[in-house]
């Protein structure tokens, strides 16, 4: 399916898939792992993955001209990455204090 897309849409699709993957790791990682350090490990993994994903997509998309729809998908994926990191941070603080 990705082969039929043009290059900017392919990068945006992978960026959105990566953002969804980080959100799933952020949600399920805190449920699956136990211990006081587990939420912090999840936070480090999600934050590191987010930094790599944003850097990778930014380098690929910087040289491409994007339509308005492409910019909207880029904003959506970036917001989802931010929410995943924010949830991991809040969960780490809340689970440590409880």
Rosetta blueprint (number, residue, H / E / L):
1 X L
2 X H
3 X H
4 X H
5 X L
6 X L
7 X H
8 X H
9 X H
10 X H
11 X H
12 X H
13 X H
14 X H
15 X H
16 X H
17 X H
18 X H
19 X H
20 X H
21 X H
22 X H
23 X H
24 X H
25 X H
26 X H
27 X H
28 X H
29 X H
30 X H
31 X H
32 X H
33 X L
34 X L
35 X L
36 X L
37 X L
38 X H
39 X H
40 X H
41 X H
42 X H
43 X H
44 X H
45 X H
46 X H
47 X H
48 X H
49 X H
50 X H
51 X H
52 X H
53 X H
54 X H
55 X H
56 X H
57 X H
58 X H
59 X H
60 X H
61 X H
62 X L
63 X L
64 X L
65 X L
66 X L
67 X L
68 X H
69 X H
70 X H
71 X H
72 X H
73 X H
74 X H
75 X H
76 X H
77 X H
78 X H
79 X H
80 X H
81 X H
82 X H
83 X H
84 X H
85 X H
86 X H
87 X H
88 X H
89 X H
90 X H
91 X H
92 X H
93 X H
94 X H
95 X H
96 X H
97 X H
98 X L
